[in-house]
Amino acid sequence: MTVSQILLLGIYVPLAALLALYGVHRVHMLVGYLMVRRRNPEPQGTLERWPTVLVQIPVFNEREVVRRVLEAVGSFDYPRDLLSVQVLDDSTDDTVEIAREACRRLSETGVRVQHIHRDNRDGFKAGALANGLQQDDAELVAIFDADFVPAADFLRKLLPYFADDGVGCVQARWEHLNLDRNLLTRLNTFFLDGHFILEHTFRHRTGRIFNFNGTAGIWRRRCIDDAGGWSSSSITEDTEISFRAQLRGWRFVYLRDVLCPAEVPTSIDAYKGQQHRWAKGYTEVLRQHLPTIWRAPISLKTKIEASLMLSNHFAFLLLGALTILHLPVVLVRRDFGSSGLLSVLDIAGLNLALMAFFVFYAVSQWEAGRFTWRRMLHLPLSMGLAMAQMVNSSRAVLEALFGVKTGFVRTPKEGAAPNQQRYKARAVLGQALTEIAFGTYLLASSVYLIGNGHFWGVGLTLLVAWGFFFLGFGTLRSHLAQGSVTRPVAQPQQPEQAPATASAVS
């Protein structure tokens, strides 16, 4: 072997080994889930009385769905004198008027409603939530994003767990209103089911830290205050406060079998924006709290799991590097010949991660009651999409590591008007071209390898190439439809509260 070939393998081998760790972690979670899947949590004690509950609904330009969520909240089977509702409206369009009118109608049913409109977005969602808390003193706070549709018995199912004074938050599972809307929604729901059915259940039932997901959950007000309140230091304010609260000793409860349906992003731009926010936010929380996690008086297994959870998106950086090295490594192996070491790497490296992926998400579909062969035929495509997410998520991770501040980009919702895409997530043209370049590289690599009789791994390469083209050309189609592409403008994240106008509707 030449020096350059040795150096190439010297880079490839440790990267593949690191990626294998994430595959091992996924297998560990799967096995752990299967061991605890039947240990359903039960309330510890009995509520002596029904507590006062504030329902907060953060809204930003969501005209298609704001009526629906208020109608759902209005149907809650809960004493009206103990229930209050806040619409935290940062909208800049006619959502303001639509929300105000919906609040008026809700108030006619006997529910106390506040429509709080801020003329800026200081602190983004965290700022809106904190501002609303200053105007209400309810014991418990339920939070729903505008596209969620909680059932009438939602509060009565979750509140009994607050009989335990040590419980700070109870999270319900997300379900999907528009799973079959298009190919993207069918693929994305694999990832959401894996997170909410397997990951959350495993972490909660084995005593690890897990995060509130920003919606479809209820907080004890005292827990929020004790943790230091909402902060916009991370664009995933829900994960950030979750770690602060649990590191202070508060316990969270996850109810896998209580479902709260919501919309899944239906456009490539919306999907990218959501994934970018999550990847960047998790990394920001990692930067903020990793030292605290390792100093905290918690078990070693909890520290390791928390670190792996928050660093999970680093796997995309590894995937990006391995993708670039893919063809050169295959050519080196052709010249070098097979070896026991490289065979082990094939099994323990990328292939382990792939096998773990297939089994993990197949089990999630079985547990969700969605395991059909037609559904399983989409699983390989979901893997291609997941791996092609490496450009978008790697950019997010690097922005977080280097402290690049960006605004909170909301995920557009469709509501009952699926053909009225009034609000588009911002597309990034450079990223789309990079994705297409990666797809072209992998496609050309596959053609070359097939032409030279190397068929091992070509199927996976073609799947990932498809994923890159799906994302890249999807963004370009959005660009052509909108007539222009704008880059997200960096906005400073301000923890200070914004002035607001609040109207109490009674």
LINHU-V216368 format. One record per residue. N is the residue number from 0. SS is DSSP state (H for helix, E for strand, - for the rest). PSI is psi in whole degrees, 0 to 359 (999 if undefined). D_CENTER is the distance of its C-alpha to the mean C-alpha in Angstrom with 2 decimals. Layout:
BEGIN
n:N ss:SS psi:PSI d_center:D_CENTER
n:N ss:SS psi:PSI d_center:D_CENTER
END
This chain:
BEGIN
n:0 ss:- psi:148 d_center:44.47
n:1 ss:- psi:167 d_center:44.44
n:2 ss:H psi:318 d_center:43.01
n:3 ss:H psi:323 d_center:40.28
n:4 ss:H psi:320 d_center:39.32
n:5 ss:H psi:318 d_center:39.22
n:6 ss:H psi:320 d_center:37.01
n:7 ss:H psi:312 d_center:34.63
n:8 ss:H psi:330 d_center:34.32
n:9 ss:H psi:333 d_center:34.14
n:10 ss:H psi:317 d_center:30.94
n:11 ss:H psi:316 d_center:29.51
n:12 ss:H psi:309 d_center:30.24
n:13 ss:H psi:326 d_center:28.36
n:14 ss:H psi:316 d_center:25.28
n:15 ss:H psi:323 d_center:25.35
n:16 ss:H psi:319 d_center:25.98
n:17 ss:H psi:318 d_center:22.98
n:18 ss:H psi:325 d_center:20.74
n:19 ss:H psi:329 d_center:22.52
n:20 ss:H psi:322 d_center:21.34
n:21 ss:H psi:327 d_center:17.72
n:22 ss:H psi:317 d_center:19.28
n:23 ss:H psi:319 d_center:21.33
n:24 ss:H psi:319 d_center:18.45
n:25 ss:H psi:319 d_center:16.75
n:26 ss:H psi:318 d_center:20.21
n:27 ss:H psi:316 d_center:20.66
n:28 ss:H psi:318 d_center:17.62
n:29 ss:H psi:312 d_center:18.89
n:30 ss:H psi:317 d_center:22.39
n:31 ss:H psi:320 d_center:21.42
n:32 ss:H psi:314 d_center:19.60
n:33 ss:H psi:331 d_center:22.73
n:34 ss:H psi:333 d_center:24.87
n:35 ss:H psi:4 d_center:23.25
n:36 ss:- psi:334 d_center:21.99
n:37 ss:- psi:0 d_center:25.08
n:38 ss:- psi:70 d_center:24.99
n:39 ss:- psi:134 d_center:23.75
n:40 ss:- psi:148 d_center:23.61
n:41 ss:- psi:147 d_center:26.47
n:42 ss:- psi:139 d_center:27.22
n:43 ss:- psi:92 d_center:29.41
n:44 ss:- psi:187 d_center:32.24
n:45 ss:- psi:136 d_center:32.91
n:46 ss:- psi:131 d_center:32.23
n:47 ss:- psi:335 d_center:35.61
n:48 ss:- psi:160 d_center:34.60
n:49 ss:- psi:129 d_center:31.77
n:50 ss:- psi:167 d_center:30.13
n:51 ss:- psi:140 d_center:29.51
n:52 ss:E psi:129 d_center:26.02
n:53 ss:E psi:127 d_center:24.49
n:54 ss:E psi:119 d_center:21.86
n:55 ss:E psi:132 d_center:19.93
n:56 ss:E psi:96 d_center:18.47
n:57 ss:E psi:135 d_center:17.11
n:58 ss:E psi:138 d_center:18.17
n:59 ss:- psi:105 d_center:18.50
n:60 ss:- psi:55 d_center:20.50
n:61 ss:- psi:57 d_center:19.32
n:62 ss:- psi:330 d_center:22.77
n:63 ss:- psi:342 d_center:21.95
n:64 ss:- psi:349 d_center:20.03
n:65 ss:H psi:325 d_center:21.34
n:66 ss:H psi:317 d_center:24.41
n:67 ss:H psi:315 d_center:22.64
n:68 ss:H psi:324 d_center:20.49
n:69 ss:H psi:324 d_center:23.67
n:70 ss:H psi:321 d_center:25.68
n:71 ss:H psi:315 d_center:23.36
n:72 ss:H psi:324 d_center:23.58
n:73 ss:H psi:341 d_center:27.29
n:74 ss:- psi:3 d_center:27.72
n:75 ss:- psi:134 d_center:26.62
n:76 ss:- psi:81 d_center:29.33
n:77 ss:- psi:145 d_center:29.87
n:78 ss:- psi:127 d_center:32.90
n:79 ss:H psi:329 d_center:32.95
n:80 ss:H psi:350 d_center:34.62
n:81 ss:H psi:1 d_center:31.73
n:82 ss:E psi:134 d_center:28.95
n:83 ss:E psi:154 d_center:28.04
n:84 ss:E psi:137 d_center:25.46
n:85 ss:E psi:126 d_center:24.24
n:86 ss:E psi:109 d_center:22.88
n:87 ss:E psi:91 d_center:21.52
n:88 ss:E psi:108 d_center:22.33
n:89 ss:- psi:19 d_center:21.88
n:90 ss:- psi:155 d_center:22.75
n:91 ss:- psi:14 d_center:25.26
n:92 ss:- psi:201 d_center:26.39
n:93 ss:- psi:3 d_center:27.99
n:94 ss:H psi:328 d_center:25.00
n:95 ss:H psi:311 d_center:26.94
n:96 ss:H psi:320 d_center:29.93
n:97 ss:H psi:316 d_center:28.04
n:98 ss:H psi:319 d_center:26.17
n:99 ss:H psi:319 d_center:29.45
n:100 ss:H psi:321 d_center:31.28
n:101 ss:H psi:323 d_center:28.71
n:102 ss:H psi:320 d_center:29.03
n:103 ss:H psi:317 d_center:32.78
n:104 ss:H psi:321 d_center:32.74
n:105 ss:H psi:322 d_center:30.59
n:106 ss:H psi:333 d_center:33.04
n:107 ss:- psi:344 d_center:35.83
n:108 ss:- psi:1 d_center:34.53
n:109 ss:- psi:6 d_center:35.10
n:110 ss:- psi:135 d_center:31.62
n:111 ss:E psi:124 d_center:31.58
n:112 ss:E psi:137 d_center:29.32
n:113 ss:E psi:131 d_center:28.67
n:114 ss:E psi:108 d_center:27.52
n:115 ss:E psi:110 d_center:26.61
n:116 ss:E psi:122 d_center:26.54
n:117 ss:E psi:145 d_center:26.04
n:118 ss:- psi:8 d_center:27.64
n:119 ss:- psi:177 d_center:25.14
n:120 ss:- psi:37 d_center:21.54
n:121 ss:- psi:126 d_center:22.39
n:122 ss:- psi:356 d_center:19.51
n:123 ss:H psi:221 d_center:17.20
n:124 ss:H psi:318 d_center:15.27
n:125 ss:H psi:319 d_center:16.36
n:126 ss:H psi:320 d_center:19.85
n:127 ss:H psi:317 d_center:19.99
n:128 ss:H psi:315 d_center:19.04
n:129 ss:H psi:320 d_center:21.58
n:130 ss:H psi:320 d_center:24.15
n:131 ss:H psi:323 d_center:23.99
n:132 ss:H psi:334 d_center:24.53
n:133 ss:- psi:345 d_center:27.71
n:134 ss:- psi:14 d_center:29.16
n:135 ss:- psi:149 d_center:28.72
n:136 ss:- psi:28 d_center:29.55
n:137 ss:- psi:152 d_center:28.04
n:138 ss:- psi:324 d_center:27.51
n:139 ss:E psi:150 d_center:24.06
n:140 ss:E psi:115 d_center:21.26
n:141 ss:E psi:138 d_center:19.01
n:142 ss:E psi:131 d_center:16.13
n:143 ss:- psi:126 d_center:15.03
n:144 ss:- psi:162 d_center:13.37
n:145 ss:- psi:339 d_center:16.04
n:146 ss:- psi:4 d_center:14.92
n:147 ss:- psi:151 d_center:14.90
n:148 ss:E psi:80 d_center:18.18
n:149 ss:- psi:148 d_center:18.95
n:150 ss:- psi:163 d_center:22.08
n:151 ss:- psi:330 d_center:25.34
n:152 ss:- psi:16 d_center:25.35
n:153 ss:H psi:309 d_center:21.84
n:154 ss:H psi:317 d_center:23.40
n:155 ss:H psi:336 d_center:26.16
n:156 ss:H psi:327 d_center:23.91
n:157 ss:H psi:326 d_center:21.86
n:158 ss:H psi:326 d_center:24.59
n:159 ss:H psi:336 d_center:26.90
n:160 ss:H psi:345 d_center:24.65
n:161 ss:H psi:3 d_center:25.51
n:162 ss:H psi:335 d_center:29.07
n:163 ss:- psi:115 d_center:28.18
n:164 ss:- psi:343 d_center:28.52
n:165 ss:- psi:354 d_center:26.28
n:166 ss:E psi:123 d_center:23.14
n:167 ss:E psi:337 d_center:21.08
n:168 ss:E psi:143 d_center:18.06
n:169 ss:E psi:125 d_center:17.46
n:170 ss:E psi:133 d_center:14.15
n:171 ss:E psi:169 d_center:14.42
n:172 ss:E psi:139 d_center:12.58
n:173 ss:E psi:135 d_center:10.93
n:174 ss:E psi:172 d_center:13.41
n:175 ss:E psi:122 d_center:13.84
n:176 ss:- psi:329 d_center:16.61
n:177 ss:- psi:44 d_center:16.88
n:178 ss:- psi:319 d_center:16.09
n:179 ss:- psi:24 d_center:19.30
n:180 ss:- psi:316 d_center:19.23
n:181 ss:- psi:184 d_center:19.36
n:182 ss:H psi:320 d_center:18.69
n:183 ss:H psi:315 d_center:15.26
n:184 ss:H psi:324 d_center:14.07
n:185 ss:H psi:324 d_center:15.89
n:186 ss:H psi:318 d_center:14.26
n:187 ss:H psi:328 d_center:10.58
n:188 ss:H psi:340 d_center:11.20
n:189 ss:H psi:312 d_center:12.31
n:190 ss:H psi:318 d_center:9.00
n:191 ss:H psi:319 d_center:7.58
n:192 ss:H psi:319 d_center:11.02
n:193 ss:H psi:319 d_center:11.15
n:194 ss:H psi:311 d_center:8.37
n:195 ss:H psi:332 d_center:9.85
n:196 ss:H psi:313 d_center:13.37
n:197 ss:H psi:305 d_center:14.13
n:198 ss:H psi:307 d_center:12.08
n:199 ss:H psi:316 d_center:12.02
n:200 ss:H psi:315 d_center:15.57
n:201 ss:H psi:311 d_center:16.83
n:202 ss:H psi:316 d_center:15.81
n:203 ss:H psi:313 d_center:17.15
n:204 ss:H psi:354 d_center:20.26
n:205 ss:- psi:10 d_center:21.25
n:206 ss:- psi:15 d_center:21.12
n:207 ss:- psi:173 d_center:18.30
n:208 ss:- psi:135 d_center:15.95
n:209 ss:- psi:166 d_center:12.60
n:210 ss:- psi:144 d_center:10.40
n:211 ss:- psi:141 d_center:10.60
n:212 ss:- psi:20 d_center:7.51
n:213 ss:- psi:350 d_center:9.50
n:214 ss:- psi:166 d_center:11.26
n:215 ss:- psi:39 d_center:13.34
n:216 ss:E psi:169 d_center:14.83
n:217 ss:E psi:135 d_center:18.07
n:218 ss:E psi:148 d_center:19.16
n:219 ss:E psi:126 d_center:22.68
n:220 ss:H psi:321 d_center:23.91
n:221 ss:H psi:328 d_center:25.86
n:222 ss:H psi:316 d_center:22.83
n:223 ss:H psi:313 d_center:21.20
n:224 ss:H psi:317 d_center:24.58
n:225 ss:H psi:327 d_center:25.30
n:226 ss:H psi:350 d_center:22.12
n:227 ss:- psi:4 d_center:23.22
n:228 ss:- psi:175 d_center:21.37
n:229 ss:- psi:142 d_center:18.43
n:230 ss:- psi:142 d_center:18.17
n:231 ss:- psi:21 d_center:16.94
n:232 ss:- psi:341 d_center:17.46
n:233 ss:- psi:147 d_center:13.77
n:234 ss:- psi:353 d_center:11.60
n:235 ss:- psi:74 d_center:9.01
n:236 ss:H psi:333 d_center:11.98
n:237 ss:H psi:316 d_center:10.54
n:238 ss:H psi:321 d_center:9.94
n:239 ss:H psi:312 d_center:13.21
n:240 ss:H psi:332 d_center:15.30
n:241 ss:H psi:317 d_center:14.15
n:242 ss:H psi:319 d_center:15.72
n:243 ss:H psi:317 d_center:18.68
n:244 ss:H psi:314 d_center:19.42
n:245 ss:H psi:329 d_center:19.29
n:246 ss:H psi:344 d_center:21.27
n:247 ss:- psi:4 d_center:23.81
n:248 ss:- psi:356 d_center:24.27
n:249 ss:- psi:144 d_center:22.41
n:250 ss:E psi:142 d_center:21.15
n:251 ss:E psi:150 d_center:18.06
n:252 ss:E psi:134 d_center:18.33
n:253 ss:E psi:128 d_center:15.92
n:254 ss:E psi:94 d_center:17.47
n:255 ss:E psi:328 d_center:16.38
n:256 ss:E psi:5 d_center:19.12
n:257 ss:E psi:114 d_center:18.53
n:258 ss:E psi:143 d_center:16.58
n:259 ss:E psi:106 d_center:15.39
n:260 ss:E psi:149 d_center:15.06
n:261 ss:E psi:173 d_center:13.16
n:262 ss:- psi:146 d_center:12.99
n:263 ss:- psi:141 d_center:10.98
n:264 ss:- psi:135 d_center:11.43
n:265 ss:- psi:350 d_center:14.97
n:266 ss:- psi:155 d_center:15.83
n:267 ss:H psi:316 d_center:15.21
n:268 ss:H psi:317 d_center:15.07
n:269 ss:H psi:318 d_center:12.47
n:270 ss:H psi:313 d_center:10.24
n:271 ss:H psi:318 d_center:11.12
n:272 ss:H psi:318 d_center:10.63
n:273 ss:H psi:314 d_center:7.01
n:274 ss:H psi:322 d_center:6.50
n:275 ss:H psi:317 d_center:9.21
n:276 ss:H psi:316 d_center:8.02
n:277 ss:H psi:316 d_center:5.16
n:278 ss:H psi:317 d_center:7.99
n:279 ss:H psi:318 d_center:10.59
n:280 ss:H psi:316 d_center:9.54
n:281 ss:H psi:319 d_center:9.30
n:282 ss:H psi:323 d_center:12.57
n:283 ss:H psi:318 d_center:14.10
n:284 ss:H psi:323 d_center:13.73
n:285 ss:H psi:314 d_center:15.26
n:286 ss:H psi:319 d_center:18.08
n:287 ss:H psi:319 d_center:18.73
n:288 ss:H psi:357 d_center:18.77
n:289 ss:H psi:313 d_center:19.67
n:290 ss:H psi:320 d_center:23.38
n:291 ss:H psi:321 d_center:23.02
n:292 ss:H psi:315 d_center:21.22
n:293 ss:H psi:345 d_center:24.11
n:294 ss:H psi:344 d_center:26.74
n:295 ss:- psi:150 d_center:25.53
n:296 ss:- psi:61 d_center:27.73
n:297 ss:- psi:166 d_center:25.24
n:298 ss:- psi:157 d_center:25.76
n:299 ss:H psi:319 d_center:25.41
n:300 ss:H psi:326 d_center:23.11
n:301 ss:H psi:320 d_center:20.72
n:302 ss:H psi:317 d_center:20.97
n:303 ss:H psi:314 d_center:20.39
n:304 ss:H psi:318 d_center:17.34
n:305 ss:H psi:319 d_center:15.77
n:306 ss:H psi:317 d_center:16.74
n:307 ss:H psi:321 d_center:15.42
n:308 ss:H psi:311 d_center:11.98
n:309 ss:H psi:336 d_center:11.79
n:310 ss:- psi:8 d_center:13.67
n:311 ss:- psi:325 d_center:11.87
n:312 ss:- psi:352 d_center:11.26
n:313 ss:H psi:338 d_center:15.02
n:314 ss:H psi:332 d_center:15.61
n:315 ss:H psi:326 d_center:15.12
n:316 ss:H psi:319 d_center:18.03
n:317 ss:H psi:317 d_center:20.05
n:318 ss:H psi:321 d_center:19.41
n:319 ss:H psi:314 d_center:20.55
n:320 ss:H psi:317 d_center:23.67
n:321 ss:H psi:328 d_center:24.46
n:322 ss:H psi:316 d_center:24.18
n:323 ss:H psi:323 d_center:26.72
n:324 ss:H psi:354 d_center:28.90
n:325 ss:H psi:301 d_center:28.77
n:326 ss:H psi:313 d_center:32.06
n:327 ss:H psi:321 d_center:34.06
n:328 ss:H psi:320 d_center:33.32
n:329 ss:H psi:318 d_center:34.40
n:330 ss:H psi:321 d_center:37.57
n:331 ss:H psi:318 d_center:38.28
n:332 ss:H psi:328 d_center:37.95
n:333 ss:H psi:318 d_center:40.35
n:334 ss:H psi:325 d_center:42.88
n:335 ss:H psi:332 d_center:42.29
n:336 ss:- psi:168 d_center:42.20
n:337 ss:- psi:158 d_center:40.17
n:338 ss:- psi:160 d_center:40.06
n:339 ss:H psi:322 d_center:38.98
n:340 ss:H psi:312 d_center:36.60
n:341 ss:H psi:329 d_center:34.74
n:342 ss:H psi:320 d_center:34.73
n:343 ss:H psi:319 d_center:33.07
n:344 ss:H psi:322 d_center:30.44
n:345 ss:H psi:319 d_center:29.83
n:346 ss:H psi:315 d_center:29.22
n:347 ss:H psi:346 d_center:27.46
n:348 ss:- psi:246 d_center:25.48
n:349 ss:H psi:320 d_center:23.62
n:350 ss:H psi:324 d_center:25.02
n:351 ss:H psi:317 d_center:23.79
n:352 ss:H psi:322 d_center:20.21
n:353 ss:H psi:315 d_center:20.80
n:354 ss:H psi:319 d_center:22.50
n:355 ss:H psi:320 d_center:19.85
n:356 ss:H psi:308 d_center:17.24
n:357 ss:H psi:310 d_center:19.61
n:358 ss:H psi:318 d_center:20.55
n:359 ss:H psi:308 d_center:17.16
n:360 ss:H psi:336 d_center:15.78
n:361 ss:H psi:318 d_center:19.28
n:362 ss:H psi:322 d_center:19.42
n:363 ss:H psi:323 d_center:16.18
n:364 ss:H psi:324 d_center:17.93
n:365 ss:H psi:315 d_center:21.09
n:366 ss:H psi:330 d_center:19.66
n:367 ss:H psi:353 d_center:18.10
n:368 ss:- psi:23 d_center:21.57
n:369 ss:- psi:16 d_center:20.58
n:370 ss:- psi:99 d_center:22.38
n:371 ss:- psi:155 d_center:24.80
n:372 ss:H psi:327 d_center:26.31
n:373 ss:H psi:318 d_center:25.39
n:374 ss:H psi:320 d_center:21.70
n:375 ss:H psi:336 d_center:22.14
n:376 ss:- psi:340 d_center:23.72
n:377 ss:- psi:348 d_center:20.39
n:378 ss:H psi:317 d_center:18.94
n:379 ss:H psi:322 d_center:20.69
n:380 ss:H psi:324 d_center:19.36
n:381 ss:H psi:326 d_center:15.74
n:382 ss:H psi:318 d_center:16.71
n:383 ss:H psi:319 d_center:18.29
n:384 ss:H psi:317 d_center:15.32
n:385 ss:H psi:316 d_center:13.06
n:386 ss:H psi:327 d_center:15.90
n:387 ss:H psi:348 d_center:16.64
n:388 ss:- psi:357 d_center:13.28
n:389 ss:H psi:325 d_center:15.16
n:390 ss:H psi:310 d_center:16.75
n:391 ss:H psi:312 d_center:13.83
n:392 ss:H psi:325 d_center:11.82
n:393 ss:H psi:319 d_center:15.22
n:394 ss:H psi:318 d_center:16.13
n:395 ss:H psi:316 d_center:13.18
n:396 ss:H psi:315 d_center:14.14
n:397 ss:H psi:321 d_center:17.75
n:398 ss:H psi:318 d_center:17.37
n:399 ss:H psi:317 d_center:15.97
n:400 ss:H psi:325 d_center:18.74
n:401 ss:- psi:9 d_center:21.38
n:402 ss:- psi:25 d_center:20.40
n:403 ss:- psi:122 d_center:19.94
n:404 ss:- psi:134 d_center:18.93
n:405 ss:- psi:159 d_center:17.30
n:406 ss:- psi:164 d_center:16.79
n:407 ss:- psi:112 d_center:13.81
n:408 ss:- psi:111 d_center:13.30
n:409 ss:- psi:158 d_center:12.42
n:410 ss:- psi:119 d_center:11.25
n:411 ss:- psi:144 d_center:14.66
n:412 ss:- psi:153 d_center:15.60
n:413 ss:- psi:324 d_center:18.61
n:414 ss:- psi:221 d_center:19.81
n:415 ss:- psi:7 d_center:23.21
n:416 ss:- psi:73 d_center:24.11
n:417 ss:- psi:343 d_center:22.24
n:418 ss:- psi:2 d_center:24.76
n:419 ss:- psi:79 d_center:24.54
n:420 ss:- psi:76 d_center:21.91
n:421 ss:- psi:329 d_center:23.05
n:422 ss:- psi:119 d_center:20.12
n:423 ss:- psi:135 d_center:18.87
n:424 ss:- psi:147 d_center:16.12
n:425 ss:- psi:133 d_center:18.19
n:426 ss:- psi:147 d_center:18.99
n:427 ss:- psi:108 d_center:19.98
n:428 ss:H psi:316 d_center:23.13
n:429 ss:H psi:320 d_center:23.60
n:430 ss:H psi:320 d_center:20.29
n:431 ss:H psi:318 d_center:21.15
n:432 ss:H psi:325 d_center:24.58
n:433 ss:H psi:318 d_center:23.29
n:434 ss:H psi:318 d_center:21.23
n:435 ss:H psi:323 d_center:24.38
n:436 ss:H psi:317 d_center:26.46
n:437 ss:H psi:316 d_center:24.44
n:438 ss:H psi:319 d_center:24.80
n:439 ss:H psi:319 d_center:28.49
n:440 ss:H psi:314 d_center:29.00
n:441 ss:H psi:324 d_center:27.63
n:442 ss:H psi:315 d_center:29.61
n:443 ss:H psi:321 d_center:32.73
n:444 ss:H psi:318 d_center:32.24
n:445 ss:H psi:317 d_center:32.08
n:446 ss:H psi:317 d_center:35.24
n:447 ss:H psi:315 d_center:37.01
n:448 ss:H psi:318 d_center:36.16
n:449 ss:H psi:318 d_center:37.23
n:450 ss:H psi:337 d_center:40.39
n:451 ss:- psi:16 d_center:41.20
n:452 ss:- psi:16 d_center:40.66
n:453 ss:- psi:103 d_center:37.40
n:454 ss:- psi:347 d_center:35.24
n:455 ss:- psi:120 d_center:33.11
n:456 ss:- psi:358 d_center:29.43
n:457 ss:H psi:323 d_center:30.16
n:458 ss:H psi:316 d_center:28.22
n:459 ss:H psi:317 d_center:24.97
n:460 ss:H psi:318 d_center:25.86
n:461 ss:H psi:323 d_center:26.43
n:462 ss:H psi:316 d_center:23.11
n:463 ss:H psi:322 d_center:21.26
n:464 ss:H psi:317 d_center:23.69
n:465 ss:H psi:317 d_center:22.84
n:466 ss:H psi:317 d_center:19.12
n:467 ss:H psi:315 d_center:20.17
n:468 ss:H psi:321 d_center:22.57
n:469 ss:H psi:315 d_center:20.15
n:470 ss:H psi:313 d_center:17.78
n:471 ss:H psi:309 d_center:20.75
n:472 ss:H psi:333 d_center:23.08
n:473 ss:H psi:319 d_center:20.48
n:474 ss:H psi:319 d_center:20.12
n:475 ss:H psi:322 d_center:23.92
n:476 ss:H psi:319 d_center:24.48
n:477 ss:H psi:320 d_center:22.47
n:478 ss:H psi:314 d_center:24.59
n:479 ss:H psi:324 d_center:27.75
n:480 ss:H psi:325 d_center:26.86
n:481 ss:H psi:338 d_center:26.25
n:482 ss:- psi:348 d_center:29.20
n:483 ss:- psi:158 d_center:27.64
n:484 ss:- psi:128 d_center:24.71
n:485 ss:- psi:143 d_center:23.80
n:486 ss:- psi:145 d_center:21.92
n:487 ss:- psi:131 d_center:19.55
n:488 ss:- psi:127 d_center:21.94
n:489 ss:- psi:129 d_center:21.15
n:490 ss:- psi:133 d_center:21.43
n:491 ss:- psi:139 d_center:22.19
n:492 ss:- psi:112 d_center:19.87
n:493 ss:- psi:124 d_center:22.39
n:494 ss:- psi:346 d_center:22.24
n:495 ss:- psi:153 d_center:25.37
n:496 ss:- psi:145 d_center:25.45
n:497 ss:- psi:152 d_center:26.43
n:498 ss:- psi:148 d_center:29.47
n:499 ss:E psi:154 d_center:28.81
n:500 ss:E psi:123 d_center:30.99
n:501 ss:E psi:130 d_center:30.56
n:502 ss:E psi:121 d_center:32.44
n:503 ss:E psi:122 d_center:32.98
n:504 ss:E psi:122 d_center:33.75
n:505 ss:- psi:999 d_center:36.24
END
